[in-house]
């Protein structure tokens, strides 16, 4: 019995230590052919570079990052054209949208947290005084 318990503990430890902390973001931005997309960690008062990619002829891209818990990121096309994401470890996130209206016209799949952030952002935009 003790031997089985020790073996089970070792297996659980190996599985827990082997947990992936990498997430991926892939997608397609209409009108983004040949342009660069950036992924930045979002901190209290600053941003930190995480990854970037040059979009393909069809606007496709793939980025990756590493987190151990949900962490805020900005996915940026320019200084004013970006979206906020909240990926968790081991998520495979899909993003689609248009280059000109990316911050208002994008879809996110594969990340419940990022979908909730998108919904909240849209609600704030609807009630924001103009």
Secondary structure, DSSP 8 states (H G I E B T S, - for coil): -HHHHHHHHHHHHHHHHT---EEEEEEEEET-TT-EEEEEEE-SS-EEEEEEEE--TTSEEEEEEE-SS-EEEEEESSSSSEEEEEE-TT-EEEEEEESTTTTTSEEEES-HHHHHHHHHHHHHHHHS--
